[in-house]
Amino acid sequence: MRIHGIDSDQVQAWQAGALDAHQQVPVRRRADQAGLPCRHCLGPIEAGADFLVLSHRPFDTCQPYAEQGPILLHADACPAYTSDALPPLFARWNPLFLRAYGADDWIRYGDVRMCEGGQLLASAAPLLADPEVGRLQVRSIWGCFLFEIARS
């Protein structure tokens, strides 16, 4: 199992001013609190740091289940997160939602799970063992994309 944030090339493009999923320039803000989640390094954005708010569609093509929504990123370069360990920031998030999608990127309604951060990987394992599952996304209670979990 591999956990990863948004692709570094895409993040660097947005940090350089590329348009988001709504064809708008990402909005630059300053964090007034610590702990906002960057979707690239999967770590917290510190209070006082600049960050970007933009619309992201974590799918390659448009189709009915290719949702897009707001995400946050560090405004400046940060390291990509790729690991088999849950990012510490999300270990204490409750609840988290796992959404399984088929190879066609259509949601698999029977394979959506709500779990506590500490149970995320145990909940993801049987979903990833199913060969019909093409991708597994982790989302917040509000439906916002957080990161993906892929097969190793």
CORMO-V404304 format. One record per helix or strand of 3 or more residues. SS is the DSSP state (H for helix, E for strand). FROM is the first residue (numbers start at 1). TO is the last residue. If there is no record, write none. Layout:
# CORMO-V404304
<<SS | FROM | TO> <SS | FROM | TO>>
This chain:
# CORMO-V404304
<<E | 2 | 4> <H | 8 | 15> <E | 27 | 30> <E | 50 | 56> <E | 69 | 74> <H | 88 | 91> <E | 96 | 101> <E | 107 | 115> <H | 117 | 129> <E | 135 | 139> <E | 145 | 150>>
